Amino acid sequence: MKRDKKKNKENDVSQIGNVDQIREILFGSQARELKDNFEKIERNMNSMYTDLSKKIQQNQDDFQDRLTDELDTLSRKVKNIVVQQQQEFTDVRDSSLKQEVRLQNSLESLEDELNAKHEQFKQHQVQNNASISQQMQTLQQELLQTLNNKISELGYDKLSRDDAASILMEAAMAMKGTSIDQQLSLSHIS
């Protein structure tokens, strides 16, 4: 039995060898062609993969370079805008300070002028008061003089009440700067 089994195995092995030979005869050239085609396809795919990887890497590098350039450009623009805004702010602040100084100087000048005018008005008022006081004294002296003259003209004659009232009225009108006729015409108009 053992021998039979051995023989069967040998027959199986020889049959397998025969099958391989037959397969080689029938499909050998096609199998080699397929193998060559698969190898070509594999080489082509490897080459395409390598080319595609290189193109993708080149595109990524180009994109990165463009992105870096754009970011640099944007950064410069932002810095320029910030610098410009700071300059404008500084200019506005300087202008505001200059305007404030000019306003302060104008106010001081106006205050000095106002003080000078006030002082001048005060002196003018003092002078007017002195002048009016002097005029009043002069008028008083003139009135007394006139009264004395009228009294001396009357002498020992009796003075009637109407004459005394008339004299006093003329004196009052003289002090006021108008005459009795003018005063009477004004009172009739009113």
C-alpha positions in Angstrom: 0.0 0.0 0.0 2.7 2.2 0.7 4.0 1.6 -2.7 0.8 2.4 -4.3 0.6 5.6 -2.5 4.1 6.4 -3.6 3.3 5.7 -7.1 0.2 7.7 -7.0 2.2 10.6 -5.7 4.8 10.2 -8.5 2.0 10.0 -11.1 0.4 13.2 -9.6 3.8 15.0 -9.7 4.5 13.8 -13.3 1.0 14.8 -14.3 1.5 18.2 -12.7 4.7 18.6 -14.7 2.9 17.5 -17.8 0.1 20.0 -17.1 2.8 22.7 -16.8 4.3 21.8 -20.0 1.0 21.8 -21.8 0.1 25.1 -20.2 3.4 26.5 -21.4 2.8 25.3 -24.9 -0.8 26.7 -25.0 -0.4 29.9 -23.0 3.3 30.5 -22.7 3.7 33.2 -25.3 0.5 35.0 -24.1 1.6 34.7 -20.5 5.0 36.2 -21.4 3.3 39.0 -23.4 0.9 39.7 -20.5 3.9 39.6 -18.1 5.8 42.1 -20.4 2.7 44.2 -20.7 2.1 44.3 -17.0 5.7 45.2 -16.4 5.4 48.0 -19.0 2.2 49.2 -17.4 3.8 49.1 -14.0 6.9 51.0 -15.3 4.5 53.5 -17.0 2.5 53.9 -13.8 5.6 54.3 -11.7 6.9 56.9 -14.2 3.5 58.7 -14.2 3.3 58.5 -10.4 6.8 60.1 -10.2 5.9 62.8 -12.8 2.6 63.5 -11.0 4.4 63.7 -7.6 6.9 66.1 -9.1 4.2 68.2 -10.7 2.2 68.3 -7.4 5.3 69.2 -5.5 6.1 71.9 -8.1 2.6 73.3 -7.9 2.7 73.3 -4.1 6.1 75.1 -4.2 4.7 77.6 -6.7 1.6 78.1 -4.6 3.7 78.5 -1.5 5.9 81.1 -3.3 2.9 83.0 -4.6 1.2 82.9 -1.2 4.4 84.1 0.5 4.7 86.9 -2.1 1.1 88.0 -1.6 1.5 87.9 2.2 4.6 90.0 1.9 2.8 92.5 -0.3 -0.2 92.6 2.0 2.1 93.0 5.0 3.9 95.9 3.3 0.6 97.5 2.4 -0.7 97.2 6.0 2.5 98.6 7.3 2.3 101.5 4.9 -1.3 102.2 5.9 -0.4 102.0 9.6 2.5 104.4 9.0 0.3 106.8 7.0 -2.4 106.7 9.6 0.1 107.4 12.4 1.5 110.3 10.3 -1.9 111.7 9.7 -2.8 111.4 13.4 0.5 113.1 14.3 -0.3 115.9 11.7 -3.8 116.3 13.1 -2.5 116.4 16.7 0.3 118.9 15.8 -2.3 121.0 13.9 -4.6 120.8 16.9 -1.8 121.9 19.3 -0.9 124.7 16.9 -4.5 125.8 16.7 -4.8 125.6 20.5 -1.7 127.8 20.9 -3.0 130.3 18.3 -6.4 130.4 20.1 -4.7 130.8 23.5 -2.6 133.7 22.1 -5.7 135.3 20.5 -7.5 135.0 23.8 -4.6 136.5 25.7 -4.4 139.3 23.1 -8.1 139.9 23.4 -7.9 139.9 27.2 -5.0 142.4 27.1 -7.0 144.6 24.7 -10.1 144.3 26.8 -8.1 145.2 30.0 -6.6 148.2 28.1 -10.0 149.3 26.9 -11.4 148.9 30.4 -8.6 150.9 31.9 -9.0 153.5 29.2 -12.8 153.7 29.8 -12.1 153.9 33.5 -9.7 156.9 33.0 -12.1 158.5 30.6 -15.0 158.1 33.1 -12.8 159.6 35.9 -12.0 162.5 33.6 -15.6 162.9 32.6 -16.6 162.8 36.3 -14.0 165.4 37.1 -15.0 167.5 34.1 -18.7 167.2 35.0 -17.9 168.0 38.6 -15.9 171.1 37.5 -18.7 172.1 35.2 -21.2 171.7 38.0 -19.1 173.9 40.3 -18.7 176.4 37.5 -22.5 176.4 36.9 -23.1 176.7 40.6 -20.8 179.6 40.8 -22.4 181.2 37.7 -25.8 180.6 39.2 -24.8 182.1 42.5 -23.2 185.0 40.6 -26.4 185.5 38.6 -28.6 185.3 41.6 -26.3 187.8 43.4 -26.5 190.1 40.4 -30.2 189.8 40.2 -30.6 190.4 43.9 -28.3 193.4 43.7 -30.2 194.7 40.7 -33.4 194.4 42.7 -31.8 196.4 45.4 -34.3 197.2 47.9 -37.2 196.6 45.6 -39.5 193.9 46.7 -39.3 190.7 44.7 -42.6 189.1 43.8 -43.1 185.4 44.0 -43.6 185.2 40.2 -40.3 187.0 39.6 -38.4 184.8 42.1 -39.9 181.7 40.4 -39.0 183.0 37.0 -35.4 183.7 38.1 -35.1 180.2 39.7 -36.6 178.6 36.6 -34.2 180.4 34.3 -31.3 179.3 36.5 -32.5 175.6 36.5 -32.9 175.8 32.7 -29.4 177.2 32.3 -28.0 174.3 34.4 -29.9 171.9 32.2 -28.7 173.6 29.0 -32.0 174.6 27.6 -34.1 177.8 27.6 -37.6 178.2 29.0 -39.0 178.7 25.5 -37.5 175.4 24.3 -38.8 173.5 27.4 -42.3 174.9 27.0 -42.4 174.0 23.2 -41.2 170.4 24.2 -44.0 170.1 26.8 -46.6 171.2 24.3 -45.5 168.6 21.8 -45.7 165.8 24.3 
